[in-house]
């Protein structure tokens, strides 16, 4: 039997990442460099290449100003309103590359808070997208949580335990756009059991973005026909990490790698079919590097190549 490579039907750059890169690449100028506050996308190869085009990174607006930058950029993950205020205070031009799907979650969070809901953002509290959504909510009645234990409550509504901290009557939940939908739904089920008792009201908004869902669903279809999965993407990439988790949930050995240099040859022992997927911020040439390395190890190249979607297609999500 010929050892072969099978590509996921959806992988690599999504249109939101492509849009952010187009904006920041056009803005790049070695004679008037721009500092992105954090990585413009979570891919180290892309960040390094952008430096040659006059796009560097800084940890804060204040740092960018101290280093002499006259322009700063919000990354594709978004940021709170404070970032624009700080840029104006320091006299810096602000470039916004926030993914429109992230902006949609920011506005939704604001709306839910205005409607009287306590806002729960399902996601990683340290992730810039989650921090931005909470900042736009502009309220102390909001929290980020990835597990029920992360919430400020320890008992369901109606509990008579004197030490109980119960949820308020109205709770709404949104998700970080790059999360695993199955894990989000499990979290929602547990949250509902806490909130919906004793006259409670819960509103669930699945804000996991369509490109994330498409990549996860494509990997689910792939998992049944492969012996090993390689999920390619930056180590900071949440959606790439989720892809590796999805593969493992199907019982397939799955590895999150940044490039072919991280592949352990021992992983391929006894493997006939390798499945390849990639996060939404992984460029084609990095994917091609992994595929070429596998071909060099004796695997037949994928029959249909790497790309399946028209890169100029902007979906109406």
HELIX and SHEET records of a PDB file:
HELIX    1   1 UNK A   15  UNK A   27  1                                  13    
HELIX    2   2 UNK A   44  UNK A   51  1                                   8    
HELIX    3   3 UNK A   61  UNK A   66  1                                   6    
HELIX    4   4 UNK A   81  UNK A   89  1                                   9    
HELIX    5   5 UNK A  100  UNK A  114  1                                  15    
HELIX    6   6 UNK A  128  UNK A  137  1                                  10    
HELIX    7   7 UNK A  148  UNK A  150  5                                   3    
HELIX    8   8 UNK A  181  UNK A  195  1                                  15    
HELIX    9   9 UNK A  210  UNK A  223  1                                  14    
HELIX   10  10 UNK A  238  UNK A  249  1                                  12    
HELIX   11  11 UNK A  260  UNK A  262  5                                   3    
HELIX   12  12 UNK A  265  UNK A  268  5                                   4    
HELIX   13  13 UNK A  284  UNK A  296  1                                  13    
SHEET    1   A 4 UNK A   4  UNK A   7  0                                        
SHEET    2   A 4 UNK A 273  UNK A 278  1                                        
SHEET    3   A 4 UNK A 228  UNK A 232  1                                        
SHEET    4   A 4 UNK A 253  UNK A 257  1                                        
SHEET    1   B 4 UNK A  55  UNK A  58  0                                        
SHEET    2   B 4 UNK A  34  UNK A  37  1                                        
SHEET    3   B 4 UNK A  71  UNK A  74  1                                        
SHEET    4   B 4 UNK A  93  UNK A  96  1                                        
SHEET    1   C 4 UNK A 142  UNK A 145  0                                        
SHEET    2   C 4 UNK A 118  UNK A 122  1                                        
SHEET    3   C 4 UNK A 170  UNK A 175  1                                        
SHEET    4   C 4 UNK A 201  UNK A 204  1                                        
END                                                                             
